[in-house]
Amino acid sequence: MVANECYGSDTKRSLEDRIGHQTVVKEGIVLAPYTTIKVGGPADFFVEVNSADSLQSAVLAARKLEIPYFLLGCGANIIIGDAGFRGLVIRNMANHISIDQHLVTAESGAIMFPDLIELTASHSLSGLEHYVGIPSTVGGALWQNLHFLSPAPLRERTMFIEEVLEFADLLTEENEYKRVGIDYFEFGYDQSILHHRDDIVLRACFRLETKLQTSIHTVMKENLEWRALRHPDLHTEPSVGSIFKKIKGIGAGRLIDECDLKGASIGGMVVTHRHANIIVNQGHGTAADLQSLITYIQEQVAHQTGYHLETEIECVGEFDPPTQGDPVFLERPEGLVTAEELAMR
Ligand SMILES: Cc1cc2nc3c(=O)[nH]c(=O)nc-3n(C[C@H](O)[C@H](O)[C@H](O)COP(=O)(O)OP(=O)(O)OC[C@H]3O[C@@H](n4cnc5c(N)ncnc54)[C@H](O)[C@@H]3O)c2cc1C
């Protein structure tokens, strides 16, 4: 099918006119490069917005013209289907940040790390440094309620971004501009109201506290080291982070490991030996391969342990049928210490 054959020939122009800000709407842009796992076919229409105002205009334009739209951050928590997205993909690059004493206000396309976290650290402001190394925009961080373990050595609890959120400016699903506090978000683990309402975060304000730069940098260094030991490097091993939701007290990764599913590979996707809950794109992987491997893991774990694994990533757009066939198993690289082994130490 021709990418946008279901729209009138003037749809691109109508979008551009409504968005304004000299925005260029592109057609048929392949989305894989805009995701961390590098899968996803073409979007009918694609626009990059550089300010909260243009973000708001782009969403309002799509709503007015009744064109389905998807707001894309770093693409770190989504799988886009190989057949792409029918409608408008809005890539959020609105990244202005301002600091007023302890209050840091960032547009929702600002990149958490390095941009926002390094900037706040350089101002001796603490509260965001826990989330170093996680690919995320500010908007994606609120959608997910970004989380990580509290600092070493105890790492006794999970910290959430909601703990430092002061307020956020939204374009609500009713097209209202609204400033909301944290209660509005109904935050939970991997949860916020943004999963259930089509509200758009335009900007967020965080209340941080003054700390010595050395202690902020220590947390950043230790957390980056922790991640480097346990997670595949995104630059060489594209992934979407954890695929399956936590099962309380058990851990999805542990179940997958116990079922000997590390190294299982379908097409270009493989369960990495480094971390059983992470699937890596070996370079030629597709969303169809990924879906097939996910189903295989779910079936094996259910069969061998009785637990049902649920995915924690969002599927976006149109998917081709999953790749057919059984997996092959790739050898564990020599000398590799796995995340599960590190957890036992
Ligand atoms: C290697 C790796 C490690 C990870 N580790 C962690 C971790 O330790 N902790 C953790 O919590 N997560 C982790 N993640 C998951 C991911 O980084 C987070 O979910 C991140 O917050 C996603 O942000 P994003 O900008 O990429 O959002 P995207 O994936 O682009 O979008 C996710 C959803 O958010 C919506 N969205 C994005 N921006 C806005 C906005 N402005 N307003 C409303 N909705 C919006 C999108 O429409 C979409 O529905 C990891 C991922 C990877 C790849």
PDBQT file of the ligand as one rigid body, heavy atoms in Angstrom, charges set to zero:
ROOT
HETATM    1  C1  LIG A 401      18.684   0.013  27.821  1.00  0.00    +0.000 C 
HETATM    2  C2  LIG A 401      17.446   0.517  28.515  1.00  0.00    +0.000 A 
HETATM    3  C3  LIG A 401      17.427   0.606  29.896  1.00  0.00    +0.000 A 
HETATM    4  C4  LIG A 401      16.276   1.084  30.554  1.00  0.00    +0.000 A 
HETATM    5  N1  LIG A 401      16.305   1.183  31.909  1.00  0.00    +0.000 NA
HETATM    6  C5  LIG A 401      15.232   1.709  32.547  1.00  0.00    +0.000 A 
HETATM    7  C6  LIG A 401      15.275   1.894  33.971  1.00  0.00    +0.000 A 
HETATM    8  O1  LIG A 401      16.262   1.610  34.646  1.00  0.00    +0.000 OA
HETATM    9  N2  LIG A 401      14.185   2.430  34.572  1.00  0.00    +0.000 N 
HETATM   10  C7  LIG A 401      13.070   2.781  33.859  1.00  0.00    +0.000 A 
HETATM   11  O2  LIG A 401      12.118   3.279  34.466  1.00  0.00    +0.000 OA
HETATM   12  N3  LIG A 401      12.998   2.594  32.520  1.00  0.00    +0.000 NA
HETATM   13  C8  LIG A 401      14.052   2.081  31.844  1.00  0.00    +0.000 A 
HETATM   14  N4  LIG A 401      13.997   1.890  30.498  1.00  0.00    +0.000 N 
HETATM   15  C9  LIG A 401      12.759   2.196  29.765  1.00  0.00    +0.000 C 
HETATM   16  C10 LIG A 401      12.739   3.603  29.103  1.00  0.00    +0.000 C 
HETATM   17  O3  LIG A 401      14.017   4.183  29.128  1.00  0.00    +0.000 OA
HETATM   18  C11 LIG A 401      11.760   4.516  29.815  1.00  0.00    +0.000 C 
HETATM   19  O4  LIG A 401      10.468   3.983  29.746  1.00  0.00    +0.000 OA
HETATM   20  C12 LIG A 401      11.729   5.927  29.217  1.00  0.00    +0.000 C 
HETATM   21  O5  LIG A 401      11.087   6.761  30.156  1.00  0.00    +0.000 OA
HETATM   22  C13 LIG A 401      11.012   6.028  27.880  1.00  0.00    +0.000 C 
HETATM   23  O6  LIG A 401      11.092   7.382  27.458  1.00  0.00    +0.000 OA
HETATM   24  P1  LIG A 401      11.059   7.761  25.922  1.00  0.00    +0.000 P 
HETATM   25  O7  LIG A 401      11.280   9.224  25.812  1.00  0.00    +0.000 OA
HETATM   26  O8  LIG A 401      11.977   6.892  25.149  1.00  0.00    +0.000 OA
HETATM   27  O9  LIG A 401       9.559   7.411  25.552  1.00  0.00    +0.000 OA
HETATM   28  P2  LIG A 401       9.035   6.620  24.237  1.00  0.00    +0.000 P 
HETATM   29  O10 LIG A 401       9.492   5.203  24.309  1.00  0.00    +0.000 OA
HETATM   30  O11 LIG A 401       9.380   7.389  23.023  1.00  0.00    +0.000 OA
HETATM   31  O12 LIG A 401       7.483   6.678  24.496  1.00  0.00    +0.000 OA
HETATM   32  C14 LIG A 401       6.890   5.886  25.513  1.00  0.00    +0.000 C 
HETATM   33  C15 LIG A 401       5.451   6.377  25.733  1.00  0.00    +0.000 C 
HETATM   34  O13 LIG A 401       5.490   7.675  26.342  1.00  0.00    +0.000 OA
HETATM   35  C16 LIG A 401       4.646   8.545  25.620  1.00  0.00    +0.000 C 
HETATM   36  N5  LIG A 401       5.185   9.897  25.716  1.00  0.00    +0.000 N 
HETATM   37  C17 LIG A 401       6.442  10.305  25.396  1.00  0.00    +0.000 A 
HETATM   38  N6  LIG A 401       6.543  11.624  25.591  1.00  0.00    +0.000 NA
HETATM   39  C18 LIG A 401       5.357  12.057  26.082  1.00  0.00    +0.000 A 
HETATM   40  C19 LIG A 401       4.848  13.337  26.449  1.00  0.00    +0.000 A 
HETATM   41  N7  LIG A 401       5.588  14.451  26.355  1.00  0.00    +0.000 N 
HETATM   42  N8  LIG A 401       3.573  13.418  26.880  1.00  0.00    +0.000 NA
HETATM   43  C20 LIG A 401       2.794  12.305  26.957  1.00  0.00    +0.000 A 
HETATM   44  N9  LIG A 401       3.218  11.067  26.596  1.00  0.00    +0.000 NA
HETATM   45  C21 LIG A 401       4.483  10.953  26.161  1.00  0.00    +0.000 A 
HETATM   46  C22 LIG A 401       4.734   8.023  24.177  1.00  0.00    +0.000 C 
HETATM   47  O14 LIG A 401       3.686   8.525  23.369  1.00  0.00    +0.000 OA
HETATM   48  C23 LIG A 401       4.657   6.544  24.432  1.00  0.00    +0.000 C 
HETATM   49  O15 LIG A 401       3.316   6.159  24.660  1.00  0.00    +0.000 OA
HETATM   50  C24 LIG A 401      15.128   1.433  29.806  1.00  0.00    +0.000 A 
HETATM   51  C25 LIG A 401      15.151   1.322  28.403  1.00  0.00    +0.000 A 
HETATM   52  C26 LIG A 401      16.303   0.881  27.760  1.00  0.00    +0.000 A 
HETATM   53  C27 LIG A 401      16.308   0.811  26.259  1.00  0.00    +0.000 C 
ENDROOT
TORSDOF 0
